Amino acid sequence: MRALGSLMLSAALLGGCSLTTAGGLSECETSTDCGENQVCTANFCVPLPAGCGERYGDPSADAVQIGAALPLSLSATNPDAGKDESEQQGINAILLALEEINQRGAAGKKLALHFCDTAGDPARTALQTQWLVTEKKIVALMTGGSTQTLAASEVTLKNNVLTMSSSATSPELAGVADRNGGTVGLLWRTAPSDVIQGKVVANLLATDSRFASATKIGLLYLDDPYGQGLFNVITGLLKPPAKIVKAFPYTRRTESTITSAVTKLDAEDPDLTVVVGFEDDASLIVKRASNTTHLKASAGHRWFFTDSAKDQALLEDATVKAQVQDAYGTAPAPNGGQAFDSFQSRFIAKYGRDPSNFSFTAHSYDSMYLFGLAVAYSQGTSGTVTGPKMAEGLTRLSSGKSYQLTSVNFLDAAGDLAANRSIDVEGASGSLLFDDTGEAPSPIELWQVTNDVFRQVATVPPPP
């Protein structure tokens, strides 16, 4: 026991924590008693959850505490795996909006953003979310991806934390019970449901002349709520004899299952293959396919990708780039109006990248701005900021004075909401006319790979 006591004492001293003996051993009262990258839990200093610790925005104690749990790293265990370029640009869009909001204030309040890198791991996401809720006292959380959003929502909703995703598209989110005894749902998203994208993909393949010759359709899909959602919609609409679909699932970032799925599909000799998955998996699929009999470009095979593959990194590998020239894909369409033009110009000036070359950057930007507007409503109408009150503010965005959601319009829009006046908002991502499930329908773009860019070739309205 003496050795254990000495060890704990040494750890406390090294961690910069205090020791008291009244009522037993105690290292800390609050996290300020602990060293850097530590938090006070049950009177002991413990490390921060892996991936957490970055803080952006206003540093003052009275700032509104917002969380972000987003899949920046490609691996939770391998630091050499790198970062997800599309997610990085989404985070940049969030930080741009945060900066613009804090330059003006939301009904006198400014925002602090606590960032956690989920690395795409739902279990890690849940732990990080619990820490953000318990230790950082966040009132709202921004999430990425369907599986991680579902994992986070199991923590946030029961704690009355408003949850917003800019890239979770699974139809399952619409069925989540998210009111926690209140009158307004707490789970929202700026990304459109894959019920919309799936219908657009199926309709294009069935009726568009560009795909008339593709009778045998391959479908390689990620075996999670995102991939399963699109699989169900697409296969439910494409039927023989007009179209024959052969579908095979694979596991995220698991080379053996990807290789197996590609091998099985090659035996089916499809005319065109739809890939539902993220850029890194899509790149590996195309690489493996380049060595098959039927799935390589020289055999006449064609590729079609969904939203998560629209990432500049898809075109960085020479083999992949050569195989996917002239390939098509879909993604939520930027609105092309004042809000998007302003966002695009400011984003390029700050980060040197065109946000239209990545999926969901505009949706990420809008998500942070919606938090800013919701803060203004909550503060102005109740004198305090809570998750349920912010969610109530989001229901006030579909009628009244029209605003393009730009930095120069934010103060006026926030002022109207703070005074309990409803407004009609058009964001960089398009219409923010939310329905009862917290979703905003969006048009879908058909894009095509042309050398080093994703070129928009058509915009398809949300189907009925």
N, C-alpha and C positions, 0 to 999 in steps of 0.2 A: 504494500500500500504506500510505503514511503516513496518507492521509485515512481509510482503512478502520480503521487502528489508533486514530486519534483518535476516530473515531465510536464504536468499541467501548468505548474508555475512558470517553467521555462517558456512554454508555448505562449502563455499570457504575456510575459514580458517581451518576447520577440514580436508578438502581434500588436504591442502598444496598448493592451487592454488593462483595465484596473481589476484588482482583486479585493473582495470584501469577505468577511467571515460571518457577518450577522445573518443568521438563518441558513448558513451553509456557504459553499464556494460559489462566487459569482464573478465572472470576468467583466461584465458590462451591464449597463442599464439601457443604453440605446446604441445604435450602430455608430454614432459619433465617438464612442469610447473605443472602437475597434480600429485596427490598422487599415491601410488601403486594401481594397478588394475583399473586405470582410464585412460581415453583417452580424448584428447581435440577435441571436435566436435562443430563447429560453435562458437568458443571462450568460450565454457563452458566445465567443466570437468564432464564427465558422466562415469558410470561403464562400464567395458569391457563387451562384449557379454557373456552371460552364456556359460561356457565350455571352454573359451579361456584364454590365458595368459601364458601358458607354452612356453618356448623358449629353443631350443637345438642348438648345433653346435657352430659355431664361433660367438663371441659376438661383433666383430669389426664393425664399421659403414659401411665399404666398403664390407662387406660380401654380397653375393647374397641372397636375401630374398625369401625363399620358404615357402609355407603354407601346412598344412595337416589338413583336416577336416574328421575325422574318428569316427565311432560309437563305442567308448570304453564302455561307460556306458549303462546298459540295460534299463535305464529309465531316461527321462529328468526331471521328477518331484519327483521321489522317490530315494534318495541317498542310501537307504538300499537295493535296487534291485541288486547291485553288478556290476561287470564288465564282459564284454564278453571276455572269455579266448582266443578265437581264434584271436580276434582283438588285444588283448594285445600282443600276440606273433607276430602278423603282425607289430605292432608298434616297438617291439624289433628288428625285422629284419630291419626295416627302420633306426633305430638309429644305428645299427651295421654298415650298409652301410655308413651312414653319418659320423660316426667316422673314418672309413677307408678312405673315400674320403678326409676328412679334414686333415688327417695325411700327405697327399700327395699334395693336391691342384689340382684344375682343371684349367690349363692354368694360374696359378698364383692366381686364385680366390678360396675362401673358402665359405662354405654355412652355412646359419642360417636357422633353421626350427622353424616356429611358429605353435604350435599345438592347435587345437580346437576339443573338444569332442562333436560330433553331437548328441550322444545318439540315433541315428537312426531316428531323426526327420528331415524331409526334409525342413520344414519351418525354423527351427533353423539353419540348414545347410546353407540356403540361406543368412540369416542374418550374420552368422559368416563369410561366404565367402565375403560378401560385406565389412565387417570390415577388413578382411585380405587384400583385394585389395586396399581399400581406405586408411587405416591407416598404414598398414605394407608394402605397395607398393610391394607386392609379384609379381614375374614374372612367377611363376609356382605353381600349386596346386596339391596335392595328395589327392585323394578321395577314399571312400569305399562304396560299394553297389550301385546297379543300380539306385534306386529311388533318393538317395542322390546325386549321380553323375549328374543325370539329373537336379536336383535342383541347384547344384553348377554351372553347365555349363551355366545356364541362366545368371549368373553374370560374370563368367570368360571370356567367349568367346567374348562378346562385349567389354571387356576391354583388349583384346589381351594377356590373361594369359594362358599359356600352362597348360592343365589339363590332369592328368594321373591317372587312377584307376587300382589297382591291384586285385580288387574283383568284379567289375561291369561286369556282364555277359549278361545282357539283350540284345537281338538282336536290340532293339530300338536305342541303342547308335550309331549303324552304319549308321542310317539315319539322324542323327543330322547335320544340316548345321553349320559347324564349322570353316570356313575359314575367316569370317569377312572381306571380301574384299581382302584377301591375296591369296597367291598361295599354301599354305600348311595348312592342317587342324590342329586345336589346341586341339582336343579331342582324346586322345590315351588311350590304356589299354594294360597291360601285361596279363590280364585274357582273356582266349578265350571266344568267343561268345557262348551262350547257343544253338545256331544252331548246334554247334559241339557236346556239351554234350547231348543235347536232342536226336540227331540222334544215338549217341552211346547207350544211355539208351534204346531207342526203338529197336535198332538192337539186343542188348543183350537179351532183353525180348522176342524177336521174334524168334531168331535163336540159342541162346546159350543153350546147353544141361542142364546147371544148372537151367534153368528156364522153361524147356519144360512142366513141370506139371502145371505151373501157367497159366491157361486159363482166369480166371476172375481177372482182374487187377484193384485195387483201386488206386486212385490218389488224394492225399490231397495236395493242393498247396496254397502258400501264394498269396493273391489277390493284387499283385502289379506288376510292370513291370518285375521283376525277375521271380516270380512265373508264371505269365501269359505267359511269353516267353517260358518257358519249357513246360507248359501245351499245348500251341499251337503246338510245335514241336512234342511232344510225342503222343498226340492224333491224330495228322495229319498222323502219320506213323503206329500206331497200330490199325488195323481194324478187325472187326468180319468177319468170324466166328473164325479165329485163335485166336484172343485175343479180349476180351470184356472189355472195360474200363469204369469204373464209377468214375467220378471226382467231387470233392467238394472243393470249396475255403474256406479259413478262413482268418481272419484279424490278423495282427502281434500283438502278446502279448495281445490277447483278449480272455480270457478263455471261454466266452460264445459262441463265434463263433467256437472255436476249439472243444468244447464239442459237439456242434450241428453237425459239420462236421463228427466227429467220430461216433456219433449216427446214422447219415444217412448212413454212409459207412458200419457200422456193419450190417444193414438190408440187404445189398447187398451181404454179405458173400463172400468177395474176397479171392482168394488164396494167393495173395501177394499185398502189398500196397507200392506204391512209395510216399515218403514224400519229397516235395519241400519246404524247409524252413530252418530257422536257428536253432541252437542247442537247445535254450531254448524252442521254440515252438515244436520242434521235441520231446523233452523229455516229455512235457506235453501231446502231442498226444499219445505217447506210454503208459504213465501212465493211461490216460483215457481208452485207448484200453485194458489195462490189466484187466479191470473190465467188459468187454463186453462179449458177447456170442461167437462171431466169430473171433475177432481180437487179441486174446491172443495166446501166444505161445503154450499153452496146447491144443488149438483147431487146431493146425497145420498151423496157419497163419504165413506168412513170411514178413519181412520188407526189403525195398530197399530205400536208402537215396541218395540225391544229395549233391553237394559239400559243401554247407554251414553248413551241419550237421556234417561234419567231424571235430570234436572238442572233445578233451579229456573229457570235461565236460559231454558229452553224456553218459559216462561210470561211472560217479561218483555216481549216484543214484542207489541203489541196485535193485529196481524194474525195472528200465529201463534197466540196465545192463543185468539182467536175461532175459528180453523179447527180447533183440536185439542180443543175442549170435548167431553167424554165419550169421547175416544179411549182406547184400551186400550194396555197394554204389559206386558212381563215384565222381571223382574230377579231375581237371587238374593234369597231372602226372609230378612230378619232373623228370629232364632229366637223372639223375643218372650218369652224367659225371663229369669232373674235377670241373666245376664251382659249381655244387650242392654239391659235396663231400667237397669242401673247405668251402662253406657256412655252411653246416651241422656241420662240425667239430668245426668251430669257434662259431657257435650259441650255441651248447651244452656246450662248454667250458665257455662261458660268462653267459648263462642264465640257464643252467642245465636242459633244455627241448629239446626233439627231435623235430625239426620243421616239420618232415614228419608226425607227429600226428595231424597236423592242416592244413586246406586248405589255400592256398594263401600266406604262409610265404615266399616261394621262390619268388613269384611274387612281393611281397612287397619289398624285398631286391633288386630285379632287377629294380624296378621302381625308387628307389632312385639312383641307379648306373646310370640309363639312364639319370636322371636329371644331374648328375655329368658330364657325357659325353657331354650332350647337352650344358651345361655351357661352357665347354672347347671349343666346336665348335664355339659357339656364341662369346665368348671372343677372341678367336684366329683369327677368320675371319673378325670380325667387330670392335673389340676393346671395345665392350659393350655387355651387356647381356639383351636380351629381350625375351619375350615369343615366338613371331613368328620366331626369329632367332634360338632359342632352338629347336622349332618344325622342322625347316629346317635341323638341325643337326640330328634329329631322322630319317630322310630319307637317311642318309649316313651310315646306319648300315647293309646293305645287300650285300655288295660286297667289295672285296679288301682283305687285310691281315686278317686272322682269329684270333680271340681272344676268349679265355675262360674268362668270365667276373668275374675275381677274384681280390682281393686286390692287388696282386703282379703284375698283368697285367694292372692295371688301368692307370698308368702313361703313358705307351707306347701307349695304345689305345687312351687316351685323347690327347696325343701329335700328333698322326696322324690326328685326327679330327681337332685339332687346326690349323694344317697345311693344312686343306682342303683336306685331303686324306680320302676316304671312307674306311670303315672297315667292317668285317663280324663278328658279335658278337653272341656267345652262352652263355646264362645266366643260372643261377641256376634253373630257371623255364623251361628252354628249349630254343628252337629256338626263336630269336627275329627278325625274318624275317617279318617285318611289311608290310601289304598290303596298298592299297590306302585309306582305311578307318581308318588307325591307329590301326589295330589289328594284333596280332601275333598268327597264328594258333598253337594249342598245342595238343599233344596226351592226351588221357584221361585214367586215371587208374581205374581199377575195384578193390575196396578194400573190405575186409571182417573183421567183428568184431571177434577177437579171444581173449577172456579173457579181458585183459586191453589194447589192442593195436588195431590199424587199420592196417591190414596186406595187402600189395599190392599183388594181385593174378594174375593180367594181365595188360598189357598196350595196348591200342587200338589206332592206328594211326588216325589222323583226317579223317573222311569219306569225300568223294567227295560231 
